[in-house]
Amino acid sequence: MADFLHQQRQFAQAVRQTTDAPAGVSEEQMQVYRELCRNNIFSFIDGAFPVCREVIDQGLWSQLKEEYFSTAAAESPFFRDISQQFFNWLDARPQTDRWLAELAQYELAEMKADIAVEIYDYISCPQEIDAEQWLNQQAVISRSAMMNNYCFAVHTVSAENPHAEQQETPLVVFRDTQDEVRFLLLNPLSFSLLQALLHDQTTIGDAILQCLQQHGLLSETAVSGAFSQIHTWWSQGLIRQLRVI
């Protein structure tokens, strides 16, 4: 058994780091394995981070994929986890530019939103706001929602606009009622409100109170604005429904 494990480790090292092929395996056979494994892993990475792939130097992108493949320790045997593991490695890599790590995180959020499984059906948003009824209910946020406060305007980056402007950028990514992945640009107040709504067993009334007190904006006008924001999120599908808790 010890010899078999040694051979397995030697073979894996030869695939990942292109060291000499183990005994009984020709260099030609070894090269086939190297190419197959790289093609599989690299295709998942390219598919998950298409904008990163477009906006950085292709030589650097190839280098990053090769460095990840040859040095990173896999934390999951499943192909579906490759994109998350690549991002974790990229984010922890000391040489990675901050804007690139944030762009990769944003693209990962889009991919996760696209495949997220919703637990609750969408209940159509009413045309009118019923503040009195909503106060003691909980807003059920879409399971696809991923929110983060970025330091760069990652949502503006593309092949036509490859430079990420450095500015505070609160975003939420989610899949709407038409199964389209979209993002919403938030402000500090709406970001705090959405964070409060995400807490388990938190009513809309409590979330609004917590948010407005935090920002020192507790007033009738601010409360009305918060209800209006919740109504908009519900109509967009970010909020799936309200429920009594």
Backbone torsions as a table, in degrees:
resi	resn	phi	psi	omega
1	MET	NA	-40.7	-180.0
2	ALA	-61.7	-40.9	178.7
3	ASP	-64.8	-39.3	179.9
4	PHE	-64.3	-44.5	178.9
5	LEU	-63.8	-38.2	177.6
6	HIS	-62.5	-43.3	178.8
7	GLN	-63.4	-40.2	178.8
8	GLN	-62.7	-44.6	179.8
9	ARG	-66.2	-39.5	179.1
10	GLN	-64.8	-40.8	179.3
11	PHE	-65.3	-45.9	-179.8
12	ALA	-62.1	-40.6	178.5
13	GLN	-64.2	-39.1	178.9
14	ALA	-65.8	-33.9	177.1
15	VAL	-70.4	-47.1	-172.2
16	ARG	-79.6	-39.4	-172.5
17	GLN	-113.9	9.6	178.0
18	THR	51.9	37.9	172.2
19	THR	-78.2	178.4	-177.1
20	ASP	-59.3	143.3	177.9
21	ALA	-65.4	143.7	177.8
22	PRO	-66.0	164.4	-179.1
23	ALA	-57.0	136.4	177.8
24	GLY	90.3	-3.8	179.7
25	VAL	-119.9	123.7	179.9
26	SER	-75.0	159.7	179.0
27	GLU	-64.1	-34.3	177.8
28	GLU	-64.1	-44.0	177.2
29	GLN	-64.2	-40.0	-179.1
30	MET	-62.6	-39.3	-178.2
31	GLN	-65.1	-34.2	176.9
32	VAL	-61.7	-45.7	179.1
33	TYR	-63.3	-41.9	-179.5
34	ARG	-60.4	-44.9	-178.6
35	GLU	-69.4	-40.9	179.6
36	LEU	-62.2	-46.9	-177.9
37	CYS	-65.0	-44.3	179.5
38	ARG	-64.5	-43.8	-179.5
39	ASN	-59.9	-41.7	179.6
40	ASN	-64.8	-52.2	-177.6
41	ILE	-64.3	-46.6	-176.1
42	PHE	-65.0	-34.1	179.8
43	SER	-66.0	-37.0	176.8
44	PHE	-66.4	-40.9	-179.9
45	ILE	-66.8	-46.1	178.9
46	ASP	-60.6	-39.7	-179.5
47	GLY	-68.6	-32.3	-177.7
48	ALA	-82.8	-25.1	-174.9
49	PHE	-129.2	59.6	-175.6
50	PRO	-65.0	-34.7	-179.0
51	VAL	-72.7	-42.1	175.2
52	CYS	-55.2	-43.8	-178.6
53	ARG	-62.3	-35.6	-176.7
54	GLU	-77.4	-36.3	-166.7
55	VAL	-95.1	-14.1	177.8
56	ILE	-105.9	160.8	-179.6
57	ASP	-53.8	133.5	-176.1
58	GLN	-63.7	-32.2	176.4
59	GLY	-64.9	-40.2	178.1
60	LEU	-67.5	-41.2	179.9
61	TRP	-61.7	-43.3	177.4
62	SER	-64.0	-38.8	179.0
63	GLN	-64.2	-41.3	-180.0
64	LEU	-63.7	-43.9	179.2
65	LYS	-63.8	-42.0	180.0
66	GLU	-67.3	-40.7	178.9
67	GLU	-63.8	-42.0	177.3
68	TYR	-62.7	-47.9	-176.9
69	PHE	-61.4	-40.5	-172.6
70	SER	-86.2	-19.1	-173.6
71	THR	-121.7	-26.1	-173.3
72	ALA	-76.6	144.1	176.3
73	ALA	-90.4	121.3	-179.5
74	ALA	-68.0	136.3	179.7
75	GLU	-105.6	-4.1	-179.3
76	SER	-149.8	143.8	177.7
77	PRO	-85.7	-1.2	-172.5
78	PHE	-94.3	136.4	178.2
79	PHE	-59.8	-33.6	-175.9
80	ARG	-64.0	-17.1	-178.1
81	ASP	-96.3	0.2	-176.4
82	ILE	-61.3	-44.4	-177.2
83	SER	-62.4	-41.5	178.3
84	GLN	-65.2	-42.2	-179.1
85	GLN	-68.1	-37.3	176.5
86	PHE	-63.8	-44.0	178.0
87	PHE	-61.3	-44.6	179.8
88	ASN	-56.9	-42.7	179.5
89	TRP	-66.2	-45.6	-178.5
90	LEU	-62.7	-42.0	-178.1
91	ASP	-66.5	-34.5	-178.8
92	ALA	-84.4	-12.4	-177.8
93	ARG	-70.2	121.0	-174.9
94	PRO	-58.8	-31.3	-175.2
95	GLN	-82.8	-8.8	-175.7
96	THR	-70.2	127.8	175.3
97	ASP	-63.2	142.7	-176.7
98	ARG	-61.5	-38.6	-178.2
99	TRP	-64.9	-35.5	-179.4
100	LEU	-69.7	-41.4	177.7
101	ALA	-62.6	-40.1	179.8
102	GLU	-70.0	-38.4	176.6
103	LEU	-62.9	-41.7	177.9
104	ALA	-64.1	-38.7	178.1
105	GLN	-64.1	-40.0	178.7
106	TYR	-65.4	-42.6	178.6
107	GLU	-66.9	-35.7	177.4
108	LEU	-64.8	-39.1	177.5
109	ALA	-62.2	-40.3	177.8
110	GLU	-62.9	-42.5	-179.8
111	MET	-65.2	-43.1	-179.8
112	LYS	-65.9	-37.8	177.9
113	ALA	-63.5	-35.1	-177.9
114	ASP	-67.1	-31.7	-174.7
115	ILE	-108.4	-0.3	-178.0
116	ALA	-61.7	142.5	179.0
117	VAL	-96.0	120.3	178.3
118	GLU	-78.9	138.3	177.6
119	ILE	-92.0	-37.9	-175.3
120	TYR	-106.1	137.9	174.3
121	ASP	-67.6	156.3	177.3
122	TYR	-84.1	125.5	174.7
123	ILE	-102.1	123.0	-173.6
124	SER	-51.4	138.4	180.0
125	CYS	-74.7	132.8	177.3
126	PRO	-68.8	157.8	-179.3
127	GLN	-71.5	-31.1	-176.4
128	GLU	-108.9	150.8	176.3
129	ILE	-84.0	127.9	177.3
130	ASP	-112.9	77.5	-173.0
131	ALA	-58.4	-42.0	-177.4
132	GLU	-61.8	-41.2	-179.7
133	GLN	-73.9	-35.3	-175.0
134	TRP	-72.9	-24.6	-173.5
135	LEU	-50.1	-43.6	-173.9
136	ASN	-101.4	17.9	177.1
137	GLN	-110.0	161.9	178.5
138	GLN	-103.3	137.0	174.3
139	ALA	-84.2	121.3	178.9
140	VAL	-88.2	108.2	-177.3
141	ILE	-81.4	143.6	178.2
142	SER	-54.4	136.9	177.3
143	ARG	-66.1	-16.3	179.9
144	SER	-82.0	-9.9	-172.3
145	ALA	-69.6	129.3	175.1
146	MET	-129.6	119.0	-178.8
147	MET	-120.6	146.9	179.3
148	ASN	-159.2	151.1	177.2
149	ASN	-103.5	98.6	-176.1
150	TYR	-83.3	157.4	175.4
151	CYS	-91.5	-10.9	179.9
152	PHE	-127.9	154.2	179.6
153	ALA	-80.0	70.4	-173.0
154	VAL	-65.6	-26.5	-177.6
155	HIS	-70.9	-12.5	-178.9
156	THR	-96.1	-7.4	-173.7
157	VAL	-77.5	135.7	177.7
158	SER	-158.6	178.6	177.4
159	ALA	-62.2	-32.5	179.1
160	GLU	-80.1	-23.2	-179.4
161	ASN	-134.0	76.6	-170.2
162	PRO	-79.5	-6.1	-175.0
163	HIS	-103.5	121.9	-179.8
164	ALA	-84.2	119.8	178.0
165	GLU	-72.7	136.3	-179.7
166	GLN	-81.5	110.4	177.2
167	GLN	-164.5	149.1	178.6
168	GLU	-62.7	125.7	-173.0
169	THR	-136.4	90.5	176.3
170	PRO	-77.7	124.8	-177.3
171	LEU	-133.0	150.9	167.1
172	VAL	-127.7	130.9	177.3
173	VAL	-108.3	137.1	179.9
174	PHE	-158.9	169.5	175.5
175	ARG	-104.5	124.1	-174.1
176	ASP	-82.2	-172.7	-174.8
177	THR	-71.0	-12.8	175.9
178	GLN	-97.3	12.4	-178.7
179	ASP	62.2	28.4	174.8
180	GLU	-101.8	132.9	177.0
181	VAL	-79.1	131.0	-179.5
182	ARG	-143.8	167.7	176.4
183	PHE	-125.6	156.2	172.8
184	LEU	-124.5	130.8	174.6
185	LEU	-84.6	121.8	-176.1
186	LEU	-101.8	168.9	167.8
187	ASN	-112.6	171.6	-176.7
188	PRO	-55.4	-35.5	-178.6
189	LEU	-71.1	-47.9	-179.4
190	SER	-68.4	-31.4	175.7
191	PHE	-63.0	-45.0	178.9
192	SER	-65.2	-39.1	180.0
193	LEU	-64.3	-44.5	-179.8
194	LEU	-65.7	-38.9	175.7
195	GLN	-58.9	-43.8	-179.2
196	ALA	-66.0	-38.7	179.7
197	LEU	-66.7	-25.6	-178.2
198	LEU	-74.3	-16.7	-179.2
199	HIS	-68.8	136.0	179.0
200	ASP	-62.7	143.2	175.6
201	GLN	60.0	29.2	177.2
202	THR	-106.5	123.6	178.7
203	THR	-77.1	162.2	177.1
204	ILE	-61.0	-41.3	178.6
205	GLY	-59.4	-45.1	179.7
206	ASP	-65.5	-40.1	-179.4
207	ALA	-63.7	-43.4	179.0
208	ILE	-63.9	-45.2	-179.7
209	LEU	-61.0	-45.9	-179.3
210	GLN	-61.5	-44.6	-177.3
211	CYS	-66.3	-47.8	-176.1
212	LEU	-70.0	-36.0	175.6
213	GLN	-65.0	-39.6	179.1
214	GLN	-59.3	-37.2	-178.1
215	HIS	-97.5	3.6	178.9
216	GLY	64.2	38.0	-174.8
217	LEU	-125.5	26.6	-176.0
218	LEU	-71.8	108.8	179.3
219	SER	-157.5	165.7	179.8
220	GLU	-62.6	-39.3	179.6
221	THR	-64.8	-42.4	-179.2
222	ALA	-67.2	-38.4	177.8
223	VAL	-63.9	-43.3	178.4
224	SER	-61.4	-40.9	178.7
225	GLY	-64.7	-37.1	178.9
226	ALA	-65.7	-43.3	177.3
227	PHE	-62.8	-38.5	178.2
228	SER	-63.8	-39.4	178.4
229	GLN	-65.2	-42.1	178.1
230	ILE	-62.4	-41.4	178.2
231	HIS	-61.0	-41.7	178.9
232	THR	-64.0	-45.5	179.6
233	TRP	-61.4	-37.8	178.3
234	TRP	-65.2	-44.0	-179.9
235	SER	-64.6	-27.5	179.9
236	GLN	-84.2	-14.4	-179.5
237	GLY	94.3	-0.5	174.4
238	LEU	-65.3	-40.9	169.3
239	ILE	-95.7	128.4	-175.4
240	ARG	-86.3	-35.4	-178.4
241	GLN	-174.3	171.4	171.9
242	LEU	-110.9	149.3	178.3
243	ARG	-145.5	151.8	179.2
244	VAL	-80.9	135.5	177.7
245	ILE	-120.0	NA	NA
